[in-house]
Amino acid sequence: MRGWKKAKLYWNYRGAMNNVNGWMCKVCGAISQGQIQRPEDDICANCRRSLDETEYILPHEFETEIQCLVTENHRITLRGIQQSENEYVAHIEGELAGEDPEIIRSEVRHAETFFEDLRATANRNALVSLVTRLEHRTRKLVRQLQLSTDKKSPPVARDMEELNVRLGAAAPISVQFFVDLVTARDSVIHGDSQAQWEYQGKIRRVADKYTNVYGELGFTEEHLSEAIEKVTTQVKWYDERIAASRTNGGAG
């Protein structure tokens, strides 16, 4: 701030930004006198070195994909639900002003239950989107490496098992975590979000951690956050191992 104030005073005194006797760095605001050659971008040598030494790390493409299609979509949906709930509760309280407080509380609780159901649906939709993106990614990697998989095993799990074998190491996250995640996703698609359902003559069950006391899929925001983190970690690990093996003359 001091640099900018000093620069402002200086340039006001000199009367022009392009005064031949000096120039101001547009990053730090420092004044350089005429004997120092003015660069075309008006950035002093110290700031230029700092910028040149800064390492810029671009996010992984899959990470960006999940951020846009899952994380942000879910966040915006929840924000809309909360806004609608606030407006509806305010409407109820306004319409029932002067009524018995217990009647008002009863109506508000009823509304809150409705909006909680909307939040649960938003969590389930985000789960479906996340697992779908993961399934597409692991299938792409398997095809890329021309691997054959056991068609009898669940999708994602069979891909990861073959990838682990091909890459010669166990991935950071257990395959079982993703088996449970896929089953939870299938509950939404095939089982009406129930904890247990029959599909093609077989009983399927959601992992206990993803069920609620009503015998339904209880996939929460906390579950979603954990799943996003682990899905992203796993995919990035596969990409890094594949890239490393190619550099060393291995896979691909």
HUDAJO-V837072 format. One record per backbone hydrogen bond with DSSP energy under -0.5 kcal/mol. CO is the residue of the C=O (numbers start at 1). NH is the residue of the N-H. E is the energy in kcal/mol with one decimal. If there is no record, write none. Layout:
{{CO:NH:E} {CO:NH:E}}
This chain:
{{1:5:-2.4} {2:6:-2.8} {3:7:-2.4} {4:8:-2.8} {5:9:-2.5} {6:10:-2.5} {7:11:-3.2} {8:12:-2.4} {9:13:-2.1} {10:14:-2.8} {11:15:-2.6} {16:19:-1.0} {19:22:-1.6} {21:34:-1.9} {23:32:-3.1} {25:29:-1.6} {30:25:-2.7} {32:23:-2.3} {33:36:-2.0} {35:37:-0.6} {37:39:-0.5} {39:42:-1.1} {42:26:-2.8} {44:48:-2.4} {45:49:-2.3} {46:50:-2.0} {47:51:-2.6} {48:52:-2.5} {49:53:-1.9} {50:54:-0.8} {51:54:-0.6} {54:56:-0.6} {55:57:-0.6} {56:58:-0.6} {60:64:-2.2} {61:65:-2.1} {62:66:-2.5} {63:67:-2.2} {64:68:-2.2} {65:69:-2.9} {66:70:-2.1} {66:71:-2.2} {67:72:-2.8} {68:73:-0.5} {70:74:-2.5} {71:75:-2.4} {72:76:-2.6} {73:77:-2.0} {74:78:-2.5} {75:79:-2.2} {76:80:-2.1} {77:81:-2.2} {78:82:-2.6} {79:83:-2.2} {80:84:-2.4} {81:85:-2.5} {82:86:-2.6} {83:87:-2.3} {84:88:-2.5} {85:89:-2.9} {86:90:-2.1} {87:91:-1.9} {88:92:-2.5} {89:93:-2.6} {90:94:-1.9} {91:95:-2.8} {92:96:-2.5} {94:97:-0.9} {96:99:-2.7} {100:103:-1.0} {100:104:-1.7} {101:105:-2.6} {102:106:-2.2} {103:107:-2.1} {104:108:-2.4} {105:109:-2.7} {106:110:-2.0} {107:111:-2.1} {108:112:-2.7} {109:113:-2.1} {110:114:-1.7} {111:115:-2.3} {112:116:-2.1} {113:117:-1.8} {114:118:-1.5} {115:119:-1.9} {116:120:-2.3} {117:121:-2.1} {118:122:-2.2} {119:123:-2.3} {120:124:-2.1} {121:125:-2.6} {122:126:-2.1} {123:127:-2.0} {124:128:-2.3} {125:129:-2.2} {126:130:-2.6} {127:131:-2.6} {128:132:-2.1} {129:133:-2.2} {130:134:-2.3} {131:135:-2.9} {132:136:-2.2} {133:137:-1.9} {134:138:-2.7} {135:139:-2.0} {136:140:-1.8} {137:141:-2.1} {138:142:-2.2} {139:143:-2.3} {140:144:-2.3} {141:145:-1.9} {142:147:-2.5} {143:146:-0.8} {149:151:-0.8} {150:153:-1.6} {154:158:-2.4} {155:157:-2.3} {156:160:-2.9} {157:161:-2.5} {158:162:-1.8} {159:163:-2.4} {160:164:-2.7} {161:165:-1.8} {162:166:-2.7} {163:167:-2.6} {164:168:-0.7} {164:169:-1.5} {165:168:-0.7} {174:177:-0.9} {174:178:-0.7} {175:178:-0.7} {175:179:-1.8} {176:180:-2.4} {177:181:-1.6} {178:182:-2.5} {179:183:-2.2} {180:184:-2.1} {181:185:-2.2} {182:186:-2.7} {183:187:-1.6} {184:188:-1.1} {185:188:-0.6} {185:189:-1.8} {186:190:-3.5} {186:191:-0.9} {187:191:-0.8} {187:193:-2.9} {187:194:-0.5} {191:194:-1.6} {193:217:-2.9} {195:206:-2.9} {197:204:-3.3} {199:202:-1.5} {202:199:-3.2} {204:197:-2.1} {207:210:-2.2} {208:211:-1.9} {210:218:-3.5} {212:215:-1.6} {215:195:-2.4} {216:212:-2.0} {218:220:-0.7} {220:224:-2.2} {221:225:-2.5} {222:226:-2.2} {223:227:-2.6} {224:228:-2.8} {225:229:-2.1} {226:230:-2.4} {227:231:-2.8} {228:232:-2.3} {229:233:-2.2} {230:234:-2.3} {231:235:-2.3} {232:236:-2.4} {233:237:-1.9} {234:238:-2.2} {235:239:-2.4} {236:240:-2.4} {237:241:-2.5} {238:242:-2.6} {239:243:-2.4} {240:244:-2.3} {241:245:-2.5} {242:246:-1.9} {243:247:-1.9} {244:248:-1.8} {245:250:-5.5} {246:249:-1.3}}
